[in-house]
Amino acid sequence: MAKKGNRVQVILECTEHRKSGLPGTSRYTTTKNRKNTTDRLMLKKYNPMLKKHTVHKEIK
């Protein structure tokens, strides 16, 4: 049975890694409450390929 509610799973992708043109991507999955946060999430997460914390934005 499917879960009911406002929580949805979203994917976060590194913005700096995408701009650099290097192969591979840094992605994280998380959940957000669709009712409280209607806009896209932006969180600082660790990128192991760049070896530093970078901004990760929600993708479609």
Jmol script that loads the backbone (N, CA, C; Angstrom):
load data "model"
ATOM      1  N   MET A   1       0.840  -1.174   0.000  1.00  0.00           N
ATOM      2  CA  MET A   1       0.000   0.000   0.000  1.00  0.00           C
ATOM      3  C   MET A   1       0.889   1.243   0.000  1.00  0.00           C
ATOM      4  N   ALA A   2       0.526   2.232  -0.778  1.00  0.00           N
ATOM      5  CA  ALA A   2       1.300   3.473  -0.881  1.00  0.00           C
ATOM      6  C   ALA A   2       1.070   4.354   0.338  1.00  0.00           C
ATOM      7  N   LYS A   3       2.117   5.135   0.657  1.00  0.00           N
ATOM      8  CA  LYS A   3       2.000   6.066   1.777  1.00  0.00           C
ATOM      9  C   LYS A   3       1.126   7.242   1.387  1.00  0.00           C
ATOM     10  N   LYS A   4       0.363   7.715   2.333  1.00  0.00           N
ATOM     11  CA  LYS A   4      -0.469   8.884   2.087  1.00  0.00           C
ATOM     12  C   LYS A   4       0.122  10.051   2.860  1.00  0.00           C
ATOM     13  N   GLY A   5       0.017  11.246   2.319  1.00  0.00           N
ATOM     14  CA  GLY A   5       0.526  12.410   3.020  1.00  0.00           C
ATOM     15  C   GLY A   5       1.222  13.373   2.085  1.00  0.00           C
ATOM     16  N   ASN A   6       1.844  14.342   2.699  1.00  0.00           N
ATOM     17  CA  ASN A   6       2.480  15.409   1.936  1.00  0.00           C
ATOM     18  C   ASN A   6       3.975  15.203   1.734  1.00  0.00           C
ATOM     19  N   ARG A   7       4.568  14.165   2.336  1.00  0.00           N
ATOM     20  CA  ARG A   7       6.007  13.929   2.205  1.00  0.00           C
ATOM     21  C   ARG A   7       6.319  13.302   0.849  1.00  0.00           C
ATOM     22  N   VAL A   8       7.308  13.890   0.159  1.00  0.00           N
ATOM     23  CA  VAL A   8       7.751  13.354  -1.122  1.00  0.00           C
ATOM     24  C   VAL A   8       9.263  13.201  -1.093  1.00  0.00           C
ATOM     25  N   GLN A   9       9.783  12.254  -1.871  1.00  0.00           N
ATOM     26  CA  GLN A   9      11.213  12.041  -1.957  1.00  0.00           C
ATOM     27  C   GLN A   9      11.767  12.915  -3.081  1.00  0.00           C
ATOM     28  N   VAL A  10      12.874  13.622  -2.815  1.00  0.00           N
ATOM     29  CA  VAL A  10      13.491  14.495  -3.801  1.00  0.00           C
ATOM     30  C   VAL A  10      14.963  14.139  -3.949  1.00  0.00           C
ATOM     31  N   ILE A  11      15.542  14.519  -5.089  1.00  0.00           N
ATOM     32  CA  ILE A  11      16.955  14.275  -5.379  1.00  0.00           C
ATOM     33  C   ILE A  11      17.669  15.612  -5.394  1.00  0.00           C
ATOM     34  N   LEU A  12      18.802  15.688  -4.688  1.00  0.00           N
ATOM     35  CA  LEU A  12      19.619  16.896  -4.651  1.00  0.00           C
ATOM     36  C   LEU A  12      20.882  16.641  -5.472  1.00  0.00           C
ATOM     37  N   GLU A  13      21.238  17.608  -6.358  1.00  0.00           N
ATOM     38  CA  GLU A  13      22.414  17.461  -7.207  1.00  0.00           C
ATOM     39  C   GLU A  13      23.338  18.648  -7.011  1.00  0.00           C
ATOM     40  N   CYS A  14      24.638  18.404  -7.007  1.00  0.00           N
ATOM     41  CA  CYS A  14      25.646  19.441  -6.786  1.00  0.00           C
ATOM     42  C   CYS A  14      25.651  20.435  -7.950  1.00  0.00           C
ATOM     43  N   THR A  15      25.644  21.735  -7.628  1.00  0.00           N
ATOM     44  CA  THR A  15      25.644  22.767  -8.663  1.00  0.00           C
ATOM     45  C   THR A  15      27.054  23.049  -9.159  1.00  0.00           C
ATOM     46  N   GLU A  16      28.038  23.031  -8.287  1.00  0.00           N
ATOM     47  CA  GLU A  16      29.426  23.323  -8.684  1.00  0.00           C
ATOM     48  C   GLU A  16      29.999  22.223  -9.569  1.00  0.00           C
ATOM     49  N   HIS A  17      29.671  20.988  -9.272  1.00  0.00           N
ATOM     50  CA  HIS A  17      30.193  19.872 -10.067  1.00  0.00           C
ATOM     51  C   HIS A  17      29.623  19.898 -11.483  1.00  0.00           C
ATOM     52  N   ARG A  18      28.364  20.286 -11.597  1.00  0.00           N
ATOM     53  CA  ARG A  18      27.718  20.353 -12.919  1.00  0.00           C
ATOM     54  C   ARG A  18      28.380  21.426 -13.781  1.00  0.00           C
ATOM     55  N   LYS A  19      28.715  22.584 -13.166  1.00  0.00           N
ATOM     56  CA  LYS A  19      29.345  23.683 -13.897  1.00  0.00           C
ATOM     57  C   LYS A  19      30.781  23.370 -14.301  1.00  0.00           C
ATOM     58  N   SER A  20      31.473  22.529 -13.514  1.00  0.00           N
ATOM     59  CA  SER A  20      32.888  22.259 -13.763  1.00  0.00           C
ATOM     60  C   SER A  20      33.114  21.418 -15.018  1.00  0.00           C
ATOM     61  N   GLY A  21      32.131  20.614 -15.407  1.00  0.00           N
ATOM     62  CA  GLY A  21      32.267  19.789 -16.603  1.00  0.00           C
ATOM     63  C   GLY A  21      32.986  18.474 -16.354  1.00  0.00           C
ATOM     64  N   LEU A  22      33.319  18.169 -15.104  1.00  0.00           N
ATOM     65  CA  LEU A  22      33.975  16.906 -14.778  1.00  0.00           C
ATOM     66  C   LEU A  22      32.970  15.758 -14.888  1.00  0.00           C
ATOM     67  N   PRO A  23      33.444  14.546 -15.208  1.00  0.00           N
ATOM     68  CA  PRO A  23      32.517  13.414 -15.297  1.00  0.00           C
ATOM     69  C   PRO A  23      32.001  13.009 -13.929  1.00  0.00           C
ATOM     70  N   GLY A  24      30.801  12.446 -13.907  1.00  0.00           N
ATOM     71  CA  GLY A  24      30.183  12.001 -12.665  1.00  0.00           C
ATOM     72  C   GLY A  24      29.384  13.115 -12.012  1.00  0.00           C
ATOM     73  N   THR A  25      28.575  12.749 -11.027  1.00  0.00           N
ATOM     74  CA  THR A  25      27.786  13.735 -10.303  1.00  0.00           C
ATOM     75  C   THR A  25      27.729  13.347  -8.836  1.00  0.00           C
ATOM     76  N   SER A  26      27.436  14.336  -7.995  1.00  0.00           N
ATOM     77  CA  SER A  26      27.225  14.098  -6.578  1.00  0.00           C
ATOM     78  C   SER A  26      25.745  14.305  -6.315  1.00  0.00           C
ATOM     79  N   ARG A  27      25.057  13.233  -5.931  1.00  0.00           N
ATOM     80  CA  ARG A  27      23.614  13.317  -5.686  1.00  0.00           C
ATOM     81  C   ARG A  27      23.265  12.721  -4.329  1.00  0.00           C
ATOM     82  N   TYR A  28      22.282  13.330  -3.688  1.00  0.00           N
ATOM     83  CA  TYR A  28      21.745  12.856  -2.420  1.00  0.00           C
ATOM     84  C   TYR A  28      20.232  12.771  -2.548  1.00  0.00           C
ATOM     85  N   THR A  29      19.605  11.860  -1.800  1.00  0.00           N
ATOM     86  CA  THR A  29      18.150  11.790  -1.751  1.00  0.00           C
ATOM     87  C   THR A  29      17.692  12.165  -0.352  1.00  0.00           C
ATOM     88  N   THR A  30      16.572  12.846  -0.280  1.00  0.00           N
ATOM     89  CA  THR A  30      15.985  13.244   0.988  1.00  0.00           C
ATOM     90  C   THR A  30      14.485  13.383   0.802  1.00  0.00           C
ATOM     91  N   THR A  31      13.778  13.677   1.868  1.00  0.00           N
ATOM     92  CA  THR A  31      12.343  13.896   1.770  1.00  0.00           C
ATOM     93  C   THR A  31      12.019  15.306   2.211  1.00  0.00           C
ATOM     94  N   LYS A  32      10.933  15.839   1.686  1.00  0.00           N
ATOM     95  CA  LYS A  32      10.484  17.156   2.106  1.00  0.00           C
ATOM     96  C   LYS A  32       8.968  17.149   2.199  1.00  0.00           C
ATOM     97  N   ASN A  33       8.443  18.058   2.991  1.00  0.00           N
ATOM     98  CA  ASN A  33       7.006  18.210   3.140  1.00  0.00           C
ATOM     99  C   ASN A  33       6.531  19.168   2.049  1.00  0.00           C
ATOM    100  N   ARG A  34       5.774  18.658   1.103  1.00  0.00           N
ATOM    101  CA  ARG A  34       5.314  19.439  -0.043  1.00  0.00           C
ATOM    102  C   ARG A  34       4.425  20.610   0.376  1.00  0.00           C
ATOM    103  N   LYS A  35       3.694  20.432   1.467  1.00  0.00           N
ATOM    104  CA  LYS A  35       2.773  21.471   1.916  1.00  0.00           C
ATOM    105  C   LYS A  35       3.517  22.672   2.522  1.00  0.00           C
ATOM    106  N   ASN A  36       4.586  22.415   3.287  1.00  0.00           N
ATOM    107  CA  ASN A  36       5.324  23.492   3.944  1.00  0.00           C
ATOM    108  C   ASN A  36       6.389  24.122   3.058  1.00  0.00           C
ATOM    109  N   THR A  37       7.068  23.335   2.237  1.00  0.00           N
ATOM    110  CA  THR A  37       8.113  23.849   1.350  1.00  0.00           C
ATOM    111  C   THR A  37       7.689  23.640  -0.088  1.00  0.00           C
ATOM    112  N   THR A  38       7.116  24.657  -0.683  1.00  0.00           N
ATOM    113  CA  THR A  38       6.636  24.530  -2.058  1.00  0.00           C
ATOM    114  C   THR A  38       7.747  24.784  -3.071  1.00  0.00           C
ATOM    115  N   ASP A  39       8.758  25.584  -2.711  1.00  0.00           N
ATOM    116  CA  ASP A  39       9.847  25.860  -3.649  1.00  0.00           C
ATOM    117  C   ASP A  39      10.905  24.757  -3.560  1.00  0.00           C
ATOM    118  N   ARG A  40      11.919  24.825  -4.425  1.00  0.00           N
ATOM    119  CA  ARG A  40      12.945  23.789  -4.480  1.00  0.00           C
ATOM    120  C   ARG A  40      13.930  23.925  -3.324  1.00  0.00           C
ATOM    121  N   LEU A  41      14.396  22.790  -2.824  1.00  0.00           N
ATOM    122  CA  LEU A  41      15.341  22.770  -1.717  1.00  0.00           C
ATOM    123  C   LEU A  41      16.748  23.105  -2.180  1.00  0.00           C
ATOM    124  N   MET A  42      17.502  23.789  -1.323  1.00  0.00           N
ATOM    125  CA  MET A  42      18.927  24.044  -1.542  1.00  0.00           C
ATOM    126  C   MET A  42      19.620  23.775  -0.213  1.00  0.00           C
ATOM    127  N   LEU A  43      20.477  22.750  -0.173  1.00  0.00           N
ATOM    128  CA  LEU A  43      21.185  22.379   1.044  1.00  0.00           C
ATOM    129  C   LEU A  43      22.675  22.270   0.761  1.00  0.00           C
ATOM    130  N   LYS A  44      23.489  22.557   1.769  1.00  0.00           N
ATOM    131  CA  LYS A  44      24.930  22.351   1.656  1.00  0.00           C
ATOM    132  C   LYS A  44      25.227  20.912   2.062  1.00  0.00           C
ATOM    133  N   LYS A  45      25.822  20.155   1.151  1.00  0.00           N
ATOM    134  CA  LYS A  45      26.182  18.766   1.390  1.00  0.00           C
ATOM    135  C   LYS A  45      27.621  18.547   0.947  1.00  0.00           C
ATOM    136  N   TYR A  46      28.221  17.454   1.389  1.00  0.00           N
ATOM    137  CA  TYR A  46      29.603  17.141   1.044  1.00  0.00           C
ATOM    138  C   TYR A  46      29.676  16.491  -0.324  1.00  0.00           C
ATOM    139  N   ASN A  47      30.583  17.007  -1.150  1.00  0.00           N
ATOM    140  CA  ASN A  47      30.837  16.422  -2.467  1.00  0.00           C
ATOM    141  C   ASN A  47      32.167  15.679  -2.393  1.00  0.00           C
ATOM    142  N   PRO A  48      32.172  14.336  -2.430  1.00  0.00           N
ATOM    143  CA  PRO A  48      33.422  13.586  -2.291  1.00  0.00           C
ATOM    144  C   PRO A  48      34.377  13.743  -3.473  1.00  0.00           C
ATOM    145  N   MET A  49      33.876  14.089  -4.642  1.00  0.00           N
ATOM    146  CA  MET A  49      34.746  14.255  -5.799  1.00  0.00           C
ATOM    147  C   MET A  49      35.515  15.575  -5.733  1.00  0.00           C
ATOM    148  N   LEU A  50      34.873  16.640  -5.247  1.00  0.00           N
ATOM    149  CA  LEU A  50      35.542  17.927  -5.081  1.00  0.00           C
ATOM    150  C   LEU A  50      36.192  18.053  -3.708  1.00  0.00           C
ATOM    151  N   LYS A  51      35.858  17.141  -2.799  1.00  0.00           N
ATOM    152  CA  LYS A  51      36.387  17.096  -1.437  1.00  0.00           C
ATOM    153  C   LYS A  51      36.109  18.372  -0.649  1.00  0.00           C
ATOM    154  N   LYS A  52      34.872  18.874  -0.767  1.00  0.00           N
ATOM    155  CA  LYS A  52      34.450  20.032   0.016  1.00  0.00           C
ATOM    156  C   LYS A  52      32.925  20.083   0.049  1.00  0.00           C
ATOM    157  N   HIS A  53      32.393  20.922   0.925  1.00  0.00           N
ATOM    158  CA  HIS A  53      30.941  21.109   1.016  1.00  0.00           C
ATOM    159  C   HIS A  53      30.501  22.086  -0.058  1.00  0.00           C
ATOM    160  N   THR A  54      29.444  21.741  -0.778  1.00  0.00           N
ATOM    161  CA  THR A  54      28.928  22.582  -1.854  1.00  0.00           C
ATOM    162  C   THR A  54      27.417  22.646  -1.760  1.00  0.00           C
ATOM    163  N   VAL A  55      26.832  23.570  -2.514  1.00  0.00           N
ATOM    164  CA  VAL A  55      25.376  23.726  -2.547  1.00  0.00           C
ATOM    165  C   VAL A  55      24.792  22.663  -3.476  1.00  0.00           C
ATOM    166  N   HIS A  56      23.802  21.950  -2.983  1.00  0.00           N
ATOM    167  CA  HIS A  56      23.080  20.948  -3.765  1.00  0.00           C
ATOM    168  C   HIS A  56      21.636  21.439  -3.923  1.00  0.00           C
ATOM    169  N   LYS A  57      21.153  21.466  -5.170  1.00  0.00           N
ATOM    170  CA  LYS A  57      19.787  21.909  -5.466  1.00  0.00           C
ATOM    171  C   LYS A  57      18.912  20.719  -5.838  1.00  0.00           C
ATOM    172  N   GLU A  58      17.643  20.868  -5.566  1.00  0.00           N
ATOM    173  CA  GLU A  58      16.666  19.843  -5.926  1.00  0.00           C
ATOM    174  C   GLU A  58      16.491  19.804  -7.436  1.00  0.00           C
ATOM    175  N   ILE A  59      16.498  18.598  -7.993  1.00  0.00           N
ATOM    176  CA  ILE A  59      16.250  18.449  -9.427  1.00  0.00           C
ATOM    177  C   ILE A  59      14.917  17.766  -9.626  1.00  0.00           C
ATOM    178  N   LYS A  60      14.440  17.759 -10.850  1.00  0.00           N
ATOM    179  CA  LYS A  60      13.118  17.204 -11.171  1.00  0.00           C
ATOM    180  C   LYS A  60      13.053  15.725 -10.934  1.00  0.00           C
TER     181      LYS A  60
END
end "model"
wireframe off; spacefill off
backbone 0.3
color backbone group
